[in-house]
């Protein structure tokens, strides 16, 4: 019964926000975000804790401003997701575009597979969808949602234009196969992990347990790794899918150390993008939950 009710709520929301004019849909989404900021106290406290860790010298008022804008961004992302089934290459021109597409095309043309380093920054759901809409379908490593019916609905929308999902519980085999076929896979690499899947590397000056699978696959297959983030550019009033330069891997012959150093390099790239757009990263995630042995809990 609960699963059916959850599905009904999500389906109704998708239909409601998906049929409204896009501007109105985003306004409603922003309102939902503002409401969530006020009501979800535990997540708000996590956000303030994370911002204090990352920016210890930042005034409290600025942290609050960043968090409020984050919730606005999340509301917009909700609206965009609901609107995505109606998007076409033509009707997205006014609010979406590329920067650095040539970096992606060069990586793809190497033929050894492309790993897109990304995270919960900007419009992460829209990024892979937009890329497929423009003729570049890709795979995404995701975690299954607890509600199977909602999971199926969300994945159906994600994959309308040729995208595929690789589930985290079986992603290693799928990822290796995709690289052998010269395909593109995006990986959200900014969430808390636990050993042995994660390694401790610096993130905003504090060790964070970080997924090492991307580094392992890249080092094993020779796939090209480059950052990809779809950011709301306020000055342009549009989303821009940025593809950065290829990230060089650390390859000294010491396999485990190379994995750790490469993972640290990937994480440093993600941090640099978050610093550029701090109000678009998911500060309410407990990124530093897993601690090295002997360290006190953060949350």
C-alpha positions as CSV (number, residue, x, y, z in Angstrom):
1,X,0.0,0.0,0.0
2,X,2.8,2.4,0.9
3,X,4.6,1.7,-2.3
4,X,1.5,2.4,-4.4
5,X,0.8,5.6,-2.5
6,X,4.4,6.8,-3.0
7,X,4.2,6.0,-6.7
8,X,0.8,7.8,-7.0
9,X,2.3,10.9,-5.4
10,X,5.4,10.9,-7.7
11,X,3.3,10.2,-10.8
12,X,0.9,13.1,-10.0
13,X,3.8,15.4,-9.4
14,X,5.5,14.4,-12.7
15,X,2.2,15.0,-14.6
16,X,1.5,18.3,-12.8
17,X,4.9,19.9,-13.2
18,X,5.3,18.3,-16.6
19,X,2.2,19.9,-18.1
20,X,2.6,23.4,-16.8
21,X,4.4,26.0,-18.9
22,X,8.1,25.6,-18.1
23,X,8.5,29.0,-16.3
24,X,5.6,28.3,-14.1
25,X,6.8,24.8,-13.4
26,X,10.2,26.1,-12.3
27,X,8.4,28.7,-10.1
28,X,6.4,25.9,-8.4
29,X,9.6,23.9,-8.1
30,X,11.3,26.8,-6.4
31,X,8.4,27.1,-4.0
32,X,8.7,23.4,-3.2
33,X,12.4,23.9,-2.5
34,X,11.7,26.9,-0.2
35,X,9.1,24.9,1.7
36,X,11.6,22.0,2.1
37,X,14.3,24.3,3.4
38,X,11.9,25.4,6.1
39,X,10.5,22.0,7.0
40,X,13.4,19.6,6.8
41,X,15.5,20.7,9.8
42,X,17.7,17.7,9.9
43,X,18.9,18.2,6.3
44,X,19.3,21.9,6.9
45,X,21.6,21.2,9.9
46,X,23.7,18.8,7.8
47,X,24.0,21.5,5.2
48,X,25.3,24.0,7.7
49,X,27.7,21.5,9.2
50,X,29.1,20.7,5.8
51,X,29.5,24.3,4.8
52,X,31.3,25.0,8.1
53,X,33.7,22.2,7.4
54,X,34.3,23.3,3.8
55,X,34.4,27.1,4.4
56,X,35.3,27.7,8.1
57,X,35.8,31.4,7.5
58,X,32.5,32.0,5.7
59,X,30.0,34.2,7.6
60,X,26.9,32.3,8.8
61,X,24.7,34.6,6.7
62,X,26.5,33.6,3.5
63,X,26.1,29.9,4.4
64,X,22.4,30.4,4.8
65,X,22.2,32.2,1.4
66,X,24.0,29.3,-0.2
67,X,21.7,26.7,1.3
68,X,18.6,28.6,0.3
69,X,19.8,28.9,-3.2
70,X,20.7,25.2,-3.2
71,X,17.0,24.4,-2.3
72,X,15.9,26.7,-5.1
73,X,18.2,24.8,-7.5
74,X,16.8,21.4,-6.3
75,X,13.3,22.7,-6.9
76,X,14.2,23.8,-10.4
77,X,15.8,20.4,-11.0
78,X,12.6,18.7,-9.9
79,X,10.7,20.8,-12.4
80,X,13.2,20.2,-15.2
81,X,13.0,16.4,-14.6
82,X,9.2,16.5,-14.9
83,X,9.4,18.6,-18.1
84,X,12.1,16.4,-19.7
85,X,9.8,14.1,-21.6
86,X,8.6,17.1,-23.7
87,X,12.1,18.4,-24.5
88,X,13.4,18.4,-28.0
89,X,16.7,19.8,-29.6
90,X,14.7,22.7,-30.9
91,X,12.7,23.8,-27.7
92,X,15.8,23.5,-25.5
93,X,17.9,26.0,-27.4
94,X,16.8,29.0,-25.4
95,X,17.8,27.5,-22.0
96,X,20.5,24.8,-22.6
97,X,23.8,24.5,-24.4
98,X,27.3,23.2,-24.4
99,X,30.8,24.4,-23.4
100,X,33.7,22.2,-24.3
101,X,31.8,19.7,-26.4
102,X,34.9,19.3,-28.5
103,X,36.6,17.8,-25.4
104,X,34.0,15.1,-25.2
105,X,34.1,14.4,-28.9
106,X,37.8,14.0,-28.9
107,X,37.7,11.6,-26.0
108,X,34.9,9.6,-27.6
109,X,36.8,9.3,-30.9
110,X,39.8,7.7,-29.1
111,X,37.7,4.6,-29.1
112,X,38.7,3.3,-25.6
113,X,35.5,4.5,-23.8
114,X,34.8,7.7,-21.9
115,X,34.2,8.0,-18.2
116,X,32.4,11.3,-17.3
117,X,33.4,12.4,-13.8
118,X,30.4,14.2,-12.4
119,X,28.5,14.8,-9.1
120,X,25.4,16.2,-7.5
121,X,26.2,19.7,-8.8
122,X,23.9,21.8,-11.0
123,X,21.3,19.9,-13.0
124,X,22.8,16.4,-12.9
125,X,19.6,14.7,-14.0
126,X,19.2,17.1,-17.0
127,X,22.9,16.7,-18.0
128,X,22.8,13.1,-19.3
129,X,19.3,13.5,-20.7
130,X,20.3,16.6,-22.6
131,X,23.4,14.9,-23.9
132,X,21.3,12.0,-25.2
133,X,18.7,14.4,-26.7
134,X,21.5,16.0,-28.7
135,X,22.5,12.6,-30.2
136,X,25.0,11.4,-27.6
137,X,23.4,8.6,-25.5
138,X,25.3,7.3,-22.6
139,X,25.1,5.1,-19.5
140,X,24.8,6.2,-15.9
141,X,25.8,4.5,-12.8
142,X,22.9,4.8,-10.3
143,X,21.6,3.4,-7.1
144,X,18.2,1.6,-7.2
145,X,15.4,3.6,-5.6
146,X,13.7,1.8,-2.7
147,X,10.3,2.0,-4.4
148,X,10.6,-0.3,-7.5
149,X,7.7,1.4,-9.3
150,X,9.1,4.9,-8.8
151,X,12.5,3.5,-9.8
152,X,11.0,2.2,-13.1
153,X,9.3,5.5,-13.8
154,X,12.4,7.6,-13.2
155,X,14.5,5.3,-15.3
156,X,12.0,5.3,-18.1
157,X,12.3,9.1,-18.3
158,X,16.1,9.0,-18.0
159,X,16.3,6.6,-21.0
160,X,13.8,8.1,-23.4
161,X,16.6,9.0,-25.9
162,X,18.9,6.0,-25.7
163,X,20.5,6.3,-22.3
164,X,21.1,3.2,-20.2
165,X,21.4,2.7,-16.5
166,X,24.0,0.6,-14.7
167,X,23.0,-0.2,-11.2
168,X,25.7,0.1,-8.5
169,X,25.1,-3.4,-7.3
170,X,26.5,-4.8,-10.6
171,X,28.2,-1.8,-12.1
172,X,31.8,-3.1,-12.4
173,X,31.0,-5.8,-15.0
174,X,28.8,-3.4,-16.9
175,X,31.3,-0.6,-16.8
176,X,34.1,-2.8,-18.1
177,X,31.9,-4.0,-20.9
178,X,30.9,-0.5,-21.8
179,X,34.6,0.6,-22.0
180,X,35.4,-2.3,-24.2
181,X,32.7,-1.2,-26.6
182,X,34.0,2.4,-26.6
183,X,30.8,3.7,-24.9
184,X,30.4,6.7,-22.5
185,X,29.4,6.2,-18.8
186,X,28.8,9.0,-16.3
187,X,29.5,8.4,-12.6
188,X,28.4,10.6,-9.7
189,X,31.5,10.4,-7.6
190,X,30.8,12.8,-4.8
191,X,28.9,10.6,-2.3
192,X,30.0,9.0,1.0
193,X,31.2,5.5,0.7
194,X,32.5,2.8,3.0
195,X,35.6,0.6,2.7
196,X,36.5,-1.5,0.8
197,X,34.6,0.2,-2.1
198,X,35.9,3.6,-0.9
199,X,39.3,5.1,-0.2
200,X,40.0,8.1,2.0
201,X,41.2,11.1,0.0
202,X,41.1,14.8,0.7
203,X,37.9,16.8,0.0
204,X,37.8,20.4,1.2
205,X,40.8,19.7,3.4
206,X,39.2,16.8,5.3
207,X,39.5,13.1,4.4
208,X,36.3,11.7,2.8
209,X,35.7,8.1,1.9
210,X,35.3,8.1,-1.9
211,X,34.4,5.5,-4.5
212,X,37.5,4.1,-6.1
213,X,35.8,2.1,-8.8
214,X,36.2,4.8,-11.5
215,X,39.9,5.0,-11.0
216,X,40.3,1.2,-11.1
217,X,38.3,0.9,-14.3
218,X,40.1,3.8,-16.0
219,X,43.6,2.4,-15.0
220,X,42.6,-1.1,-16.2
221,X,41.0,-0.1,-19.5
222,X,42.8,3.1,-20.6
223,X,39.5,4.9,-20.9
224,X,39.5,8.7,-21.1
225,X,38.2,10.5,-18.0
226,X,36.9,14.1,-18.2
227,X,34.7,16.2,-16.0
228,X,31.1,17.0,-17.1
229,X,28.7,19.2,-15.2
230,X,25.5,20.9,-16.3
231,X,25.5,24.2,-14.4
232,X,22.9,27.0,-14.2
233,X,24.8,30.0,-15.5
234,X,23.1,33.0,-14.0
235,X,24.7,35.5,-16.3
236,X,23.4,33.6,-19.4
237,X,20.1,32.5,-17.8
238,X,20.6,29.0,-19.1
239,X,22.0,25.6,-18.3
240,X,25.4,24.9,-19.8
241,X,26.8,21.4,-20.0
242,X,30.5,21.9,-19.4
243,X,33.1,19.3,-20.5
244,X,36.5,19.9,-19.1
245,X,39.9,18.7,-20.2
246,X,41.0,15.1,-20.0
247,X,42.2,14.2,-16.5
248,X,45.5,12.4,-16.5
249,X,45.7,9.2,-14.5
250,X,48.4,8.4,-12.0
251,X,50.2,5.3,-13.2
252,X,53.5,4.4,-11.5
253,X,53.1,0.6,-11.4
254,X,52.1,0.6,-7.7
255,X,48.5,-0.4,-8.4
256,X,46.8,0.3,-5.1
257,X,48.6,3.6,-4.6
258,X,47.8,4.6,-8.2
259,X,44.1,4.0,-7.5
260,X,44.2,6.2,-4.3
261,X,46.2,9.0,-6.0
262,X,43.9,8.9,-9.1
263,X,40.8,9.0,-6.9
264,X,42.3,11.9,-5.0
265,X,42.9,13.7,-8.4
266,X,39.3,13.1,-9.5
267,X,38.0,14.4,-6.1
268,X,40.1,17.5,-6.4
269,X,38.5,18.3,-9.8
270,X,35.0,17.9,-8.3
271,X,36.0,20.2,-5.4
272,X,37.2,22.8,-7.8
273,X,33.9,22.9,-9.6
274,X,32.0,23.1,-6.3
275,X,34.1,26.0,-5.3
276,X,33.1,27.8,-8.5
277,X,29.4,27.1,-8.0
278,X,28.9,26.5,-4.2
279,X,25.2,27.1,-4.2
280,X,24.6,24.3,-6.7
281,X,26.1,21.4,-4.8
282,X,24.2,19.0,-2.6
283,X,25.4,20.2,0.8
284,X,22.7,18.3,2.6
285,X,24.3,15.0,1.8
286,X,26.4,13.5,4.7
287,X,29.6,13.5,2.7
288,X,31.9,13.0,5.6
289,X,29.9,10.3,7.4
290,X,32.5,7.5,7.2
291,X,35.5,8.4,9.2
292,X,39.0,6.9,9.4
293,X,39.4,4.5,12.4
294,X,39.7,6.5,15.6
295,X,38.1,9.7,14.3
296,X,35.1,11.2,16.0
297,X,31.8,11.3,14.0
298,X,31.1,14.5,12.0
299,X,27.3,14.3,12.3
